[in-house]
Amino acid sequence: MRKIVAALAIVMGLMVAGSAQAQMVTAKSPATIVSALQDAGYRAELSKDSVGDPLIRSASSGSRFTITFYGCTDGADCSSVQFYAGWTEATHCSLEAMNTFAQKYRFVTPQVDDDKDCVIQYDLDLDKGGMSKELFLDTLEFWTDTMATFKDYIYQE
């Protein structure tokens, strides 16, 4: 009887561990990010960038953004991602304005790109097992909120 109880405990432990593992979001598996985005109500279009690495296109509140994968080997086994959004013809798009925004929002990188567009980036290390889906969704909410704040900031009069 003890052997049966012990075996059941092991099986239950493996089932719980497997369930927890299934809820992880990793850069090694772009599909986990696509799934998390879609579960949160976002569209998520998975494609490849110019060098063959995964690229996800999405949007929030009328603004498009991409999730670019980095640290990849032959288009797979990536280790990190970068959230990226950019806007043209902004009224408040100077180096000084970007520095002011960066002082208030420390986790994102605002900048003026080569085309004089205002862009914002957020890098996320997902190596060594990734992060829980719950934490990823919290990060996604932070990103979309900050992206909206940035858009309002760069288009202010």
Backbone bond lengths (Angstrom), bond angles and torsions (degrees), N, CA, C in turn:
res aa  C-N    CA-C-N  psi(-1)  N-CA   C-N-CA  omega(-1)  CA-C   N-CA-C  phi
1 M - - - 1.448 - - 1.526 111.07 -
2 R 1.347 116.63 -39.80 1.457 120.04 179.38 1.524 110.91 -62.88
3 K 1.333 116.15 -36.75 1.467 119.61 179.66 1.526 110.60 -65.22
4 I 1.315 116.89 -38.23 1.469 120.52 179.10 1.527 109.67 -66.34
5 V 1.316 117.36 -44.97 1.466 121.17 179.26 1.527 109.86 -62.69
6 A 1.327 117.18 -43.22 1.464 120.78 179.05 1.521 110.71 -63.54
7 A 1.318 117.10 -42.57 1.465 120.95 179.01 1.523 110.70 -63.61
8 L 1.323 116.65 -42.81 1.468 120.02 177.58 1.526 111.36 -62.61
9 A 1.317 117.21 -39.66 1.466 120.83 178.89 1.522 110.48 -63.09
10 I 1.318 117.11 -41.18 1.468 121.14 178.48 1.519 110.43 -64.91
11 V 1.319 117.03 -46.29 1.470 121.09 179.79 1.523 110.21 -60.83
12 M 1.331 117.33 -44.87 1.466 120.58 179.69 1.528 110.69 -63.26
13 G 1.318 116.82 -40.23 1.463 120.81 178.02 1.513 111.54 -62.66
14 L 1.320 116.98 -41.98 1.466 120.68 178.03 1.518 111.29 -65.70
15 M 1.320 117.08 -37.89 1.466 120.24 179.04 1.527 110.55 -64.88
16 V 1.329 117.33 -42.45 1.464 121.21 178.96 1.522 109.89 -66.02
17 A 1.323 117.63 -43.84 1.463 121.13 178.93 1.513 110.50 -62.66
18 G 1.311 117.69 -41.91 1.464 121.25 178.26 1.509 111.54 -63.82
19 S 1.319 116.42 -39.44 1.462 120.81 178.31 1.518 110.88 -65.38
20 A 1.327 117.67 -42.09 1.463 121.01 178.72 1.518 110.40 -65.26
21 Q 1.319 117.22 -41.18 1.459 121.28 179.33 1.522 110.42 -63.09
22 A 1.322 118.16 -37.24 1.460 121.80 -178.73 1.521 111.16 -66.12
23 Q 1.327 118.10 -21.17 1.458 122.14 -179.00 1.528 113.02 -91.22
24 M 1.315 118.31 10.87 1.461 121.64 179.71 1.523 110.37 -88.64
25 V 1.323 115.78 146.61 1.459 123.27 176.05 1.520 106.63 -111.27
26 T 1.332 116.56 126.16 1.459 120.47 -177.26 1.520 111.25 -134.72
27 A 1.328 115.39 153.98 1.466 120.49 174.37 1.525 110.23 -74.92
28 K 1.322 117.22 -22.71 1.469 120.50 177.45 1.523 111.46 -66.75
29 S 1.325 116.50 -24.35 1.457 121.92 -179.11 1.533 109.42 -126.12
30 P 1.339 117.45 86.81 1.468 120.45 -179.96 1.528 113.11 -53.65
31 A 1.324 117.04 -28.86 1.467 120.44 179.75 1.528 111.67 -61.16
32 T 1.344 118.14 -29.69 1.465 119.90 178.42 1.526 110.78 -68.14
33 I 1.329 116.68 -33.34 1.466 120.76 177.86 1.523 109.80 -73.92
34 V 1.331 116.58 -43.21 1.468 120.90 176.51 1.525 109.65 -57.34
35 S 1.308 116.97 -46.87 1.465 121.94 -179.19 1.529 111.29 -61.60
36 A 1.326 117.04 -44.50 1.466 120.63 179.77 1.527 110.74 -63.12
37 L 1.328 117.16 -42.10 1.469 120.81 177.48 1.527 110.71 -61.24
38 Q 1.316 115.88 -48.07 1.465 120.11 -178.39 1.524 111.39 -65.33
39 D 1.315 117.37 -39.29 1.465 120.72 177.43 1.528 111.50 -62.38
40 A 1.343 116.28 -28.36 1.465 121.01 178.73 1.527 112.03 -87.36
41 G 1.339 117.07 1.59 1.458 120.89 176.50 1.518 115.59 94.06
42 Y 1.320 117.32 8.72 1.462 121.24 178.91 1.521 110.05 -94.82
43 R 1.312 115.98 151.84 1.458 118.57 169.88 1.523 106.06 -78.40
44 A 1.304 116.84 151.92 1.460 121.12 179.84 1.521 108.31 -148.93
45 E 1.311 115.96 111.21 1.462 122.27 -179.13 1.526 108.39 -108.12
46 L 1.317 116.49 113.38 1.458 122.02 -179.38 1.520 109.86 -90.84
47 S 1.331 116.05 128.05 1.464 121.51 176.19 1.527 107.90 -144.21
48 K 1.313 116.83 -158.72 1.471 122.42 178.71 1.522 108.76 -123.18
49 D 1.329 116.85 148.74 1.457 120.11 175.43 1.531 109.74 -86.57
50 S 1.316 116.99 -171.94 1.468 121.32 -173.79 1.524 113.75 -66.73
51 V 1.328 118.34 -18.31 1.464 120.73 177.88 1.527 112.42 -106.19
52 G 1.329 116.80 6.13 1.458 120.92 175.69 1.515 115.71 92.85
53 D 1.333 117.23 5.17 1.461 120.30 177.28 1.530 109.70 -84.99
54 P 1.323 117.27 156.25 1.469 120.11 -179.52 1.531 111.78 -60.47
55 L 1.326 115.36 150.13 1.460 123.51 177.97 1.523 107.35 -147.40
56 I 1.314 116.38 130.55 1.466 121.10 177.86 1.523 108.12 -113.85
57 R 1.325 115.75 132.26 1.468 121.76 174.94 1.527 108.18 -108.23
58 S 1.338 115.09 134.96 1.456 120.47 179.35 1.526 108.67 -149.53
59 A 1.319 116.93 -172.32 1.465 121.69 178.98 1.518 109.80 -158.05
60 S 1.336 114.02 157.29 1.459 121.25 176.26 1.521 108.29 -148.30
61 S 1.307 116.74 129.09 1.469 122.58 177.32 1.526 112.44 51.14
62 G 1.314 116.60 40.65 1.454 121.13 176.77 1.515 115.49 82.86
63 S 1.313 118.28 1.27 1.463 121.98 178.61 1.521 109.85 -112.86
64 R 1.320 115.09 128.37 1.464 119.66 178.98 1.527 110.49 -79.54
65 F 1.320 115.06 150.06 1.461 120.27 171.81 1.518 108.97 -145.88
66 T 1.329 114.78 159.97 1.462 120.59 177.15 1.521 109.29 -120.64
67 I 1.315 114.29 156.52 1.460 121.74 170.06 1.523 105.19 -120.96
68 T 1.334 115.21 110.55 1.453 122.51 -177.71 1.526 108.55 -100.46
69 F 1.315 116.68 140.64 1.463 122.03 -177.10 1.524 110.06 -99.06
70 Y 1.339 116.29 139.70 1.463 122.56 -178.89 1.528 110.28 -129.24
71 G 1.325 114.69 164.10 1.459 120.72 -179.62 1.512 112.54 69.19
72 C 1.332 116.11 29.09 1.468 121.12 -176.72 1.529 110.56 -87.45
73 T 1.312 115.15 154.10 1.455 122.36 172.85 1.516 107.42 -117.27
74 D 1.325 116.01 113.49 1.471 121.48 -179.16 1.532 112.06 52.04
75 G 1.329 116.83 44.18 1.464 121.25 176.06 1.514 115.27 76.60
76 A 1.325 117.33 12.58 1.473 121.08 -178.46 1.531 109.58 -146.15
77 D 1.315 115.61 178.97 1.470 122.01 177.59 1.524 112.48 50.74
78 C 1.328 116.54 47.41 1.462 121.95 -178.19 1.531 110.14 -75.93
79 S 1.331 116.23 157.82 1.460 120.06 -176.72 1.526 114.21 -115.46
80 S 1.334 117.50 -19.25 1.460 119.25 -178.61 1.525 110.20 -149.69
81 V 1.328 114.77 166.91 1.462 120.52 177.87 1.522 108.77 -134.09
82 Q 1.327 114.11 159.80 1.462 120.34 174.70 1.525 109.02 -131.01
83 F 1.327 115.71 122.53 1.458 121.87 171.18 1.529 106.09 -80.76
84 Y 1.339 117.41 137.03 1.466 121.15 -175.27 1.521 110.01 -145.39
85 A 1.331 116.22 135.37 1.467 121.82 173.95 1.522 108.25 -144.49
86 G 1.330 116.10 146.55 1.457 120.25 179.66 1.517 111.58 -143.24
87 W 1.337 115.62 152.67 1.461 122.11 -179.07 1.523 109.60 -134.52
88 T 1.319 115.78 142.24 1.459 121.56 178.42 1.524 110.08 -99.18
89 E 1.305 114.94 159.75 1.470 122.68 173.72 1.525 113.63 54.46
90 A 1.309 117.01 36.85 1.463 120.97 176.87 1.528 109.56 -73.54
91 T 1.311 116.58 148.60 1.462 121.28 -178.09 1.527 112.76 -87.42
92 H 1.297 117.26 -13.43 1.467 122.22 -174.13 1.530 108.37 -130.64
93 C 1.325 115.77 61.85 1.469 120.22 -171.77 1.529 109.68 -127.18
94 S 1.315 115.66 79.22 1.461 121.47 177.66 1.523 108.24 -130.61
95 L 1.312 116.22 166.26 1.455 120.22 177.33 1.533 110.12 -59.80
96 E 1.315 116.50 -41.32 1.466 120.50 178.38 1.532 111.27 -61.88
97 A 1.329 116.88 -43.06 1.469 120.66 179.00 1.531 110.78 -63.80
98 M 1.347 117.26 -39.77 1.463 120.53 179.40 1.525 110.28 -66.24
99 N 1.338 117.11 -41.63 1.460 120.49 178.70 1.525 111.46 -63.41
100 T 1.324 116.70 -40.66 1.465 120.78 178.24 1.526 110.62 -62.26
101 F 1.323 116.84 -44.18 1.465 120.48 178.67 1.530 110.24 -63.52
102 A 1.332 116.74 -42.96 1.470 121.11 -178.05 1.525 111.80 -62.12
103 Q 1.321 117.35 -31.60 1.463 120.26 178.89 1.525 111.84 -67.51
104 K 1.315 117.05 -28.55 1.465 121.23 -178.92 1.525 112.87 -91.54
105 Y 1.317 116.83 -27.27 1.471 122.01 -175.31 1.523 108.30 -125.60
106 R 1.315 116.62 85.47 1.455 121.99 -168.59 1.523 115.56 -72.37
107 F 1.309 119.50 -19.53 1.460 119.68 -175.49 1.523 113.95 -85.40
108 V 1.318 117.57 -16.12 1.463 121.10 -178.35 1.522 110.05 -107.58
109 T 1.329 115.11 160.67 1.455 121.18 177.81 1.520 109.04 -116.82
110 P 1.343 117.43 104.97 1.459 119.98 174.57 1.527 108.96 -90.03
111 Q 1.319 116.77 145.46 1.458 119.33 178.26 1.516 111.22 -160.87
112 V 1.318 114.86 167.31 1.454 122.38 173.81 1.522 105.86 -103.01
113 D 1.347 117.26 122.33 1.466 119.37 -177.34 1.531 111.16 -82.89
114 D 1.331 116.24 -178.23 1.466 121.94 -177.19 1.522 113.14 -60.98
115 D 1.325 117.30 -25.76 1.470 121.60 179.12 1.527 112.19 -91.29
116 K 1.334 116.51 8.79 1.474 122.92 -179.16 1.527 112.88 68.65
117 D 1.329 116.52 23.80 1.462 121.88 174.64 1.528 108.67 -89.39
118 C 1.315 116.30 150.31 1.466 121.11 174.36 1.525 108.34 -86.03
119 V 1.321 116.29 127.11 1.462 120.60 179.02 1.522 109.47 -129.03
120 I 1.312 114.47 157.74 1.455 121.39 176.19 1.521 107.53 -136.49
121 Q 1.322 116.18 140.49 1.467 122.46 -177.75 1.520 109.44 -132.49
122 Y 1.319 113.99 154.42 1.458 120.59 174.86 1.520 107.15 -145.27
123 D 1.333 116.46 116.70 1.460 121.40 -178.59 1.517 110.40 -95.43
124 L 1.328 114.76 141.89 1.453 121.09 -175.77 1.528 109.54 -136.64
125 D 1.327 116.27 117.99 1.463 121.96 178.19 1.526 108.55 -82.73
126 L 1.319 116.25 117.70 1.469 121.20 179.56 1.523 111.71 -117.99
127 D 1.321 116.55 22.92 1.457 121.51 179.44 1.534 109.56 -75.79
128 K 1.293 116.63 168.14 1.471 123.00 175.93 1.518 113.22 58.07
129 G 1.322 117.14 46.60 1.458 120.59 174.11 1.510 115.98 102.61
130 G 1.325 118.00 -8.49 1.458 120.11 176.61 1.515 112.86 77.42
131 M 1.331 115.32 -148.80 1.463 121.54 179.33 1.518 108.98 -141.56
132 S 1.304 115.20 163.31 1.460 118.91 179.53 1.525 109.44 -65.14
133 K 1.313 115.66 153.69 1.461 120.50 177.36 1.524 109.54 -60.87
134 E 1.319 117.06 -39.12 1.466 121.50 179.78 1.531 111.12 -59.70
135 L 1.331 116.96 -45.43 1.461 120.28 178.90 1.528 110.70 -68.26
136 F 1.335 117.52 -37.96 1.466 120.07 177.16 1.528 110.48 -61.38
137 L 1.327 117.57 -43.76 1.468 120.48 179.74 1.527 111.34 -65.26
138 D 1.320 117.51 -34.46 1.458 121.13 174.65 1.532 109.97 -65.60
139 T 1.320 116.66 -41.62 1.462 122.27 176.95 1.524 110.60 -63.89
140 L 1.317 116.67 -41.63 1.463 121.45 177.92 1.529 110.47 -61.27
141 E 1.322 117.03 -42.65 1.466 120.54 177.92 1.528 110.55 -62.94
142 F 1.336 116.85 -42.13 1.465 120.63 175.67 1.528 110.09 -58.74
143 W 1.338 116.56 -46.32 1.464 121.12 -179.09 1.528 111.24 -60.27
144 T 1.311 117.56 -50.68 1.466 119.72 -175.75 1.533 111.36 -67.37
145 D 1.327 117.71 -36.49 1.468 120.45 176.33 1.528 110.96 -64.94
146 T 1.330 116.44 -45.40 1.461 120.71 -179.55 1.521 110.95 -67.89
147 M 1.322 116.72 -37.16 1.462 121.13 177.28 1.533 110.13 -60.92
148 A 1.316 118.17 -43.84 1.468 122.16 178.73 1.528 110.90 -65.36
149 T 1.323 116.83 -40.76 1.462 121.26 177.66 1.524 110.35 -63.10
150 F 1.327 116.49 -42.24 1.466 121.57 178.86 1.526 110.65 -63.16
151 K 1.310 116.75 -44.23 1.470 120.47 179.21 1.532 110.35 -60.06
152 D 1.321 117.34 -45.95 1.467 120.61 177.33 1.531 110.67 -60.10
153 Y 1.318 116.23 -41.34 1.467 122.12 -178.20 1.530 111.60 -63.50
154 I 1.323 117.70 -45.75 1.470 119.40 -174.82 1.525 113.22 -77.37
155 Y 1.322 117.48 -15.82 1.466 120.23 178.39 1.531 112.93 -105.02
156 Q 1.333 116.50 9.10 1.469 118.38 178.37 1.527 110.41 -70.10
157 E 1.299 115.87 153.95 1.482 121.21 179.99 1.504 110.76 -81.32
